């Protein structure tokens, strides 16, 4: 990196100072207990949020409702999503957020008043924890019987909305009516009164009258975006009401509303050195020495950091060569390769403990055998100090599953739920096994058949990157096996062709370990911005002794001057300018435009 140094002495500037803007780049909180039997998967709508916000460099944290009882923790976030619909809170009925205590509602109210932006729907806190409806005899929720009434800026009345539809009047996102007469739910809470400082973004339309449908209300220093139904932030492919393109526009609009009107919009890119996407190469164990050596040669030829997920079921000569590879790091894959869903609490612990003992290594990453995770598996990974899992595959071509953006994992079992710091870094949905499993059959796996299968695999890999990863500045985690991709030079060629392609695409080639470490630093990073008439001052805050290498700041234009104590670089990528520098606690830089 070419290092440029600014002159570190005071320079007198004659400035026409206008109104100063002081803010920090927002962080997002999504309140959820997770989905799909409580084993770490999340709702498709949360996947959409993660991936959309990542395009703006916005960090998203998942938490269960316990955080609503901890007002100090809430202050770390600037935007909070509280959904009340099924699929977002699946630990039992009482965990759905139509049921809320007065204490929770008060903490949310105070958080909004002090500057937070809440995104929710009309059913938030409708019932108390004893399941008693807060609605008055007039069938209304208002400021007298519902603590959030003033913050949301509405009085809600339960009305039969059959044959009603929602028309976008202010968002300019939905081209067609939403929640039309064909939607299954008719009796709804509808705003019948709105307070001052309320913007109406969409209207309920009937044959004779209109009512507000989507509102943005300013309350104290904060705002509330109120939806008639949270399914409006859920992808249409999974029963929601909104297309992926519309969701991205909505989340971008929410992001902009969380910020002041800026003359010089400063954003961030999560990845190192202004790389717009990430490629991580991983393999599970399995295969003979010749197949392993074919993979080793490929790794070294392309200088690719690679992670192997291992069990003791490796021949001694393979183990010896594997441990000598400089570009390869080892992580856990269990002791006996079981289906973790069939293991109890103690059996699960033994799988982790024995594998670590065999390899004499404290693993920090894990992949479940058969990519089939479990509640107790996730629980013990957290307890044993693992940093990430990579088992919940991302798809998003055939349907929405997994995320190309890392996320911390929520789990639940029966009436117990827990938010983990353990990261999920989703792998590709189809591994090389999916394409090359014919190699396991008794008949000869001909070169002709290998070429046919290799072409299908190559097509999939390129489509996955172009359609799933690239649109969201995401992470592509390749999952392979020496016994499949390394079966022959033919079966390995799609991977080589992918690497050749990715080298033209501004990709950061990193290990999953590096991605996990960087993501956790982003979790702790705070960026304070002061914007004045012709300059922007950035101040970064990280825990002491932590450094974010080659941090990427997206600039609105090329600065005419920069004052910084640390080395920096201005880099132009795909028509945008980036400030690249190492960030640590109290790093500060001033950009003049």
N, C-alpha and C positions, 0 to 999 in steps of 0.2 A: 504494500500500500504506500502510495506516495504521501508523505506526511507534510502537511502545511501548518505553519505556526503563525499565529497572529502576534503582532507586537503588543507586549504586555505592559503598556504604560498608558496613563490617562490621556485621552485625546479630547479636546474641547470641540463640542458639536453645537452648532446653532440650530435648534430644533423648534418647530412649531408644534408643541405638544397638544394633542387633542385629548379626548376622553380616554382614560386608561381602562383597559379590560383585563381583569384578573380572574383566571380560572384554572382548572386542571383537566387533563384528558380523562374522560369518564371510565368507570368500571361498572359492569353490569352484574346484577344478582338475579338468578332465576330460582324461585322457590318451588322445589319438587322433591318427591320421595323416589322418583324413578318409575320404571315400568317393567313389564315382562317378568313376573315372578320374583322381582326384587334382586336380580343377579347382576345389576350394573348397566343394563340397557336403559335408554332414555326415550322419551316420546319423540316422534318424528318432528313435531313442532319445535322442540328444543334443539334438535339437530339443525333445523333450518336457521334458528336464531344463532347458534354457535358459528355456523359457517358464514352467515351474512355479516355478523358483527366482525368476524375475523378480517374481512375485506377492508374494514376501516381501522384495523389494529386495535380493536376494543376487546379487552379481556373480559370473559364471562365466567362467573363462579356459580356452581350449583350448590344449593343448601336446602335442607328440610326446614320445616316450620319452626324448629327450635330457635332459629336465629331471630325470629320475630319477638322473642322474649329477651333479646340481648341488644338493647338500643346502641350500645357503644360499638358493637360489631357492624351494625347497619351503617354507621357513618363512613365505613370504608367504601361504600358503593353509592353511585350517583343515579343509577337507573335500576328499578326493581320490577320484575315481572311476577305477578301473582295470579296464576290461572286457577279456575275452580272446576274445570271439566275433567271427566274421567280420562285416565291414561297418564295424568301428570302427578297424581297422588293416589298410589295404589296400595297403600299399607292398611287399608280398611276405611270404612266410611268416615270415622271421626277424623281422619287425617286430611280429608278434602277441605278446602279452604272456603267453602260456604259456611263451615262451622268455625267460629273464631271467638276467643275470649275478649272481654273489654280491654284487658291489658295489651293484647296483641294489636287490637284496633287503635288504641291510643299510641302505641309505639310507632305504628305505621303513619298515623296522623302527624305526630311530631317530626318524624323523618321527612315527610313531604314539606311541612312548614319550614323546615330548616334547609331546604334546597333540593330535595330528591325529586326525581321524575318517576311516578308510579304508572305502570301499564297493567290494567286489570279489566275485569268485566263486572257486570251489574250484580252478580250474585256473591261478591266478596263479603264475607261476614254477615250474610243474611240471617243465619241462625247462630245462637250461642252454643257453647259446648254441651249443654244439656239438650240440644236439638230443638230448642224453642225458637219459633219464628219471631224475628224482631219486628216484623211488619205490624203496623198499628191497625186499629179497627177499620180505618179507611183504606186498608190494603195498600198502605204507603210505607216506604222507607224514607226517612227524612232526618234532619239534623237533631231532632228531639229524641228519636229512638235508635239512632244509628250513628256512632261516633264519627264515621267517615263522611257523614252527610255534607259538612261544610267543606272538607277537603275535595270531595268529588264535585261539589258545586251543583248538585241535582237533588230533586225529590223524585223518587221512583215509585211508580204505581204498577201493579200487576194487571196486565191487559191481554185479552185474546188477540194475538197478532196474525191470525189466519188471514191469508190473502194480502198481508202487508209485505212490503219489500224495502230494502235499504238502498238508497241512492247516494252515491258519492258526490258530495257538493263542494268539498274543499280540499280533499287529499289529492285529487287528480291521479288516482292509481287504478281504481276499479272502473272499467269501461261498461260493465253490465250490472244490473241489480244484484244485490247480495241478500241472502236470507229470504228468498222469494217464497211464494205460497207453497212450493213443493217441499220446503224444509219441514222436518218432522215435528219440531217443537213449536207450539203455538202460544201457550200462556207464558208471557215474559214480563220482566220488570222493564218499564219504559220511562225515560225521563219526561215528566210532565211540567216540571219547573226547572229552570237553570238560573244560576246566580250570575252576578256580574263577573267580568273577566273570564268568560267562557266562550271558546270558539267552537262552532258547530261544524264538524268535518263531514258528517253524513246525516241524512234524514230518513226516518221511517215515513213511508209514503202509503197512504190509503186512498180510497176513492174520494174521500171527502176532506181529509185533513192531513197534516204532517206533524211529526214529533221529532225531537232530536234523537239521533241514533248513536253517533260517535262524537264525543265531546273532548275538548282539551281545556281544562280549567286551571287557572293560576291561583295558587293558594300559598300565602306567605312568600317565601323565596322559591317554592317548588311548583310542580305541575302534576296533573293527573290526566292520563289518556284513558278514557272509559269506553269500553267496547260493549255492544249488546250481547256478544257471545264470543268466548275465547277461541272457538273454532275458526274465527277469522284469522288467527295466527297459527293455523294448522294446515299442512299441505293437503291439497284436494285429493291427492293420490291415496290418502289414508283416512278419508272421510271428512276432511276439513273443507274449508270454503275458499281457499286462496291458492293461486298458482305459485310456483317457485319464483317466477319473475316478479309477481306482485309482492310476495313476502320480502324479497330483497329490497324493493322500493320502500316498503313500510318500515323495515328496520333501519334503513338509511335515513328516513324521515325522523324516526325516533331519536337516532343518534344526533342529528342536527338540532333537534329540539332540546337535547340535553346540554347543548353548548350555547354560548352567547353569539350574537351576530358578529362574526369575525371578519376583519379586513384581510388578515393573513392566516388562512386555515392551515394549521399544523397538525399532522396526523402521524401515525407510526406504522411501520411494517414489522411484524414479529420476527422475521427471519434475518439471519446474519448477512451483513454486507449487501443489503438491498436485493437479496434473492427473493423472488416472488413466490416460489414454491419450494418444497423439500422432498427429497427422495431418500428413503431409508431402506437398506437391503438387509433382509433377515432370512435365515434358514432354520428349519427344524432338523434334528439329527435323523439319520437313516440312509443306508447305502454302503457300497463297498469302497475300498481304498482308492480304486481307479476313479470312481465317480467323485469322491471327495477331492482328489487331486485336480480333477477337471475344474471344480468350483474354486479351489485355491488359486489355480493359474488365472482364472477369470478375474477374481478379486484383485490379485496383485497386478495384473496387466492393466486394469482400469483404475487402480489406486482407490478402491472403494472401501470405506469403513463399513464393516459388516458384523452383525450379531448372530451367533448361533445359539439356539435354545436347546439345552442338552439334558439328557438323562444318563444314568450309568450304563445304559445299553449301547455302548460303543466299544468296538474292538480296541485292545490296547495300542496297536500300532496307529490306528486312526486317531485315538485320543492324544497320543504323543505328538503327531504332526499337527493336529488341530491346535494344541496349546502353544506351538511354536510360531503360529501365524501372527505377524505384527499388526495386521489390519483387522484381525478378527477378535472380538471380545465374546465371552461366554456368559449366558444368563440361564435362568432356571426353566425347566420343562417338566418337572416332577421326578420322583424316584422310580415308580413302577409303571408310569404311563396309564393311569386309571381314568375312568370317567368320574370326574369330581362330583357330579350330581348325585352319585351313589354313595359318597363317603360322609361319615359323620364328623363331628367337631374334632375328635382326637385323631381319627384317620387322616383328616386333611392336614393337620399340623405335622404328622409324621412324614407325609410326602415332601413337604418343604424342608423339614429338618434333616432327613436322611440324604436328600439330594445335595444340600449344601455341605454336609459332612463328607460325602463321597468325593466331591470336587474340591473340598477344602477352600471354599469360597463363600463370601457373603454376597449372594446375588441381590441385585436391585431391580431387575426386570424379570418378567415372567410371561410365558404363554401356556395356557391350559391345553392338555392333550385333547385332540379332536376339536380344538377351539371351543370347548364346552365348559364354560365357567360355572361357578356355584356361589351361593351366598357365603358359606363357610370358607370357600377358597378366597374370595375377595376380602372377607373379614381378617383372615390370617395374614394375607399379604400386607394389609395395613399394619397389623400388630407387629409383624416381623421386620418392618422398616423397608419394605419394597417401595420403589418410587413409581413404577409403572407396570401396567399389564398391556398386552397387545393381542387380544383374543376376540373382541367384539368387532367382527369384520364390517367394513363400510361397503355399501353397494351403491345406492342412489342412481343406478341406471335402470334396473328392473323395478325397484321399489326403494323406499327410504329405509336404510338400516345403518347404524354406525355413523361415525363422523370423521371427516378428513381434518378436523380440528381437534386437538387434545382436549379432554375435559376430565374434571375430577368426578369420582364415581359415587353416586348415592345407591345404597342397598337397603333392603328391608326383608323381614321374615316374620310372619304372623303380625304381632303388634309391636315389633321392635324395628326401628329404622335408624339409619346412621349415615352421615355424610363423611366420605373418606377424602383424604388428601391424595390417595392413590390415583394416578392418572390413567385414563384409557387412551391409548394411541392406536387407533383402529388400523388393522391390516386390510389388504385388498380382499374382496369377497371370494374370488376364485383363485386358488393357488395353482401351482403347476400340476398337482395331483389331478385336478379336475380335467385337465387336457391330456395328461400322459398316463392315466391309470391303465391303459391297455398294456403298458409294459409289465404289469404284474401277472398277466394271463400266461398260460402255458404255451400258446402258439407264438411263433416268431413275430417280433415287433419289427416289421419291415421298414426300410428307409422311406419307402413311398408313404406309408402310414404315418411315420414320424414327421415327414414334411407337411402332410395335411394337418396333423395336430399342432405342429409348430406354427403354421400360418394362422390357425384359429387363436392360439395363445398370443401371438404377436398382435393380432387385431384387437383382442381384449385389452392387453396392456396399454396400447396407445389410446384406445377409447376411454379407458379408465382415467388416464392422466388428463386427457383433453376435456372430457365431459364432467368428471367428478372432482378432480383435484384442482386443476388450473383455474376454474371460475371463482374459487373461494380462497386463492392463495394458501392452499392446504398442504397436507403431508400425504405422500404416497408411501405406504409401508409394504414392500414386496415380501411375500411369503413363498419360499421355495424349499426344496429338499434335494440333496445330492442325488438321490436315487431316481428322481424324475428329471429336473432341469439338467442334472449332470449325467444323465443316461448316455448321451452322445453329443457330439458337436452340433448335430442337427437340433436336438431338443434344447440346447443351450443358446442357439442363435437368436431366438426372440428376445432373450434378456440382453444380449449384446447389442442388438438393434435398438432396444429401448434406451439403453445407456447412451448410445450414439445420438439418439434423438434428443434426450434430455439435456445433453451438453450444449444444445443449441437453444435451450428454453429458459435460461437464467435460473437454473435449479441449484439449490444448496444440497450437496451430497453429504449427508450427515448420518451418524449412527442414531438409533432410537434413544440411546443413553444421552446423547447431546441434546436432542429435541426435548426430552423430559426435563433436563437440567435448565435449559433456557426457558421453558414454559413456566417453571416454578419461580424463576427470577422475574418473569413478567408479572406473575401473580403479586409479587411484593413491590414492584416498581410503581412509584407515583411521579407524575410529571406536572409540575406547576408552570403555568404560562402567564406572562404579563405582556400584553400587546399595547404598544403605543403608536404614535403617528407613523413612524417609518422604521420601527424596529420591533422585534419580538425577543423577549428574554425567556429562556428555558432553564428550569432548575429540576434536576433529577434526584430522586431520593430512593436509595436501596439500603437494605441492611448492611451494617459495617462489614468490611472485608469481602463483600460480594462485588463481582464485576460482570457486566454484560458486554461481551466482546462484540465489536463491529456492529453496534446498535444502529438501526436504520430509521431516520426521521424523514417523513415525506414533507417536502417543502412546496409552497404555492408557486414559487418562481426561484430563479437563481439569486442568491444574496449578492449585494454589492460589497459587503464587508462582513467579517465575522470576528468576534472577540471571544477567545476561549483559552483556558489554561492548559487544556489537553490537546494532543494531536488530533486532527480531524481530516476528513476528505469530503469534497463535494463530488457526487457521482450522478451521472445522468443515465437513467435506465428506462427504456420504453417511453420516452418523451417526458419523464418526470425527473425532478431533481431530488436528490437525497443527501442528507447530512449523515456521514458515517463516522462514528467515534466510539471509543470504549467508555462505558458509563459506570460510575460508582457513586457511593453516597456523596451528596452535595455537589455533584458535577453541575457546572453552570456554563451556559453559552448564550451570547447575544448575537442575533442575526439582523443585519440592516438590509432593507429592501428599497 
